[in-house]
Amino acid sequence: MTRIGSKTQSAVRKAKQRKREKAQSNVTVSEYGVTLSQNGHVKKRKEEKNIEREELELDEQSPTPPPILNQDFYDLYQAFEQETGKPLSPMQIEELKYMLDDYKPDLILEALREAASQGKANFAYIQAILKRWRQDNLMTVELVRNAKAARERQKQGVQQTNKADNFPVLPF
């Protein structure tokens, strides 16, 4: 049973064949080796396409130049990814670049470790740590670690003096 107004598969196939034949008959060859269709479209020869493909393959095979960013940035980027467990956003990458303009890479890494030890490895917290260190004039990792050790000794000294008092604690 055929429906009125619908095309059969063979009719569709024949229409496509006629369309292809018509398109091929519209093409003429010029003396310059370029094929022109009668409607003005220019088609490249196979050789030109092959040359372009070869050039693209050579471009893909050539090593890409190293990124403009330096090794310090790369190391910090890796450390941030490792501590946070996710890649940095473009905005965080910009923040990291700005941090590198203001602080030494090892100081930023120490601030990251400090923030991670507190369970707060985010950029705002790290920037606050760096800002506090700058206010305290702690601009090297050695100075930061010495200040941290002095603070720990002071805490232990206060705790030991409380134990040495031997006075009973009175509830007031």
N, C-alpha and C positions, 0 to 999 in steps of 0.2 A: 504494500500500500504506500503510495507516494502522496505527500502532502502538497497542496497547491501553494505556490509562493516560496517554498523552501528549496534550497540547493542541495543536490546530492554531493557526496564526497568527490565523485569523479568530475562534477561541474566545477567545484572549488579548485581542484587540482589543475584542471585545464585552464581556468582563469589565471592562476599563478604562473603557469607555463607561458601563456600569452603575454603576461606582464613582463616576464624575464626576457622573452624574445624581443619585445618592443624596446626595452631598455638597452639591449645589446645592439640593436640596429641603429640607435641614436648616436653611437660612438664613432668618431672619426679619428684618424691618426695624423698628427701634424708632422712637419719635417724636423722638429726639434726633439722628438722622442717623447713628447707629452701627449697623452690622449685627451681629447676634448669631446665632451658630449654636446649635442646640439643645443641644449638648454643652458650652456655656458659654464658648467661645472668642470673643474680641472681635476684629473686623476693622475696620481703619480705612478710611474712605472715600477715594476717589481724590484728592479735593481736599486732604485732610490729607497724603497722601503727596507730592503735588506741592509743597505748602508746605515740607515737610521737605527735599525735594530742592533747592528754591530756596535755602533757608537754608544747606544744605551747600555749594552752588555758591558762594554769597557768601563763606562762610568760607574756601573754597579760593582764591578770587580775592583776598582781602585779604592784604596783605603780612605776612609773618611777622615778629615782632619780632626785632631783632638779638640774637645770643647774648649771654649775660651776660659772657662772656670779652672781654677788651679786645684792642686792636689788637696790642699787644706779644706776647701769647700767640699770636695768629693768625700774625704774622710768624715767630715762632720755630717754630711748628708747620710752616709751609711750608718753612723752612730745614732742619729735621730731616728732613722727607720728601724734600727734594731731595738731601741728603747721603747718607741711608741708602737711598733708592730704594724705600721702602715706607711705607705709612701707619703712624702710631703706634698702638700697642695702647692700650686703656683704662688699663692700669697705667702705661704710659709717659706718657700724657697727665696723669695724676695727679702723676707725678714732675716733669714740666715745670711744673705749677702750683706745686709745692713749691719748685722752684728759683727761680721768679719771686718767691716770698715772701722768699727769702733773698738773692738776687742781682739786680743790674740786668740788664735784657734784653740790652744791648749786651755785657756781660761774659759772659753765657751764650752768646751768638752767637760771641764770640771763642774761648771754650772749645770750642765745636763745631768751629770752623775749625781750631783747634790739633789736636783729636782726629782730624779728617778728614785733615789733612796727615800724620798718623802712621799713617793707615789703620785707625784704631780709633774710628770714630764710633758708640760705644755709650754708654748712659747711665752705666754704672759708671765708665768712663774719664773722661767729661766731669765727673762729680761729683768724681772724684779730682783733676782739674785745678783745679776751682773751690775745692776744699778746700785744695790746696797754695797757691793764690793768696791765699786768706784767711789762711793761716798766715804767708805772707810779706807780709801787709798790702798786697796789690796788688788794690785794690777798684775800680779804674777801668781802662778799656781803655788809656788813655794810659800809666798806670803799668806795665801788663803789657807793652806794646810797648817802653817804655823799658828795662825789665828784660831783655827778650829781646834787644834791641840791645846792651846792655852785656855780656850773656853771649856774644854773637857776637863782639864786639870783644875780649873777654878770650880767647876761643878762638883768634882770629887772632893776637893778641899772643903767646900761648904757642907757636904754630906758628912764628912768625917768629923768636923767640928760639932755638928749636931749630935753625933753619937757620943762624943767625948764629954758632953755636958753632964751626964749622969743625973740630971734633975728629972724628977718624974713629970710627966706631962699632966698638967691640971686642966680639967675641963671647965671652961668658963663660958 
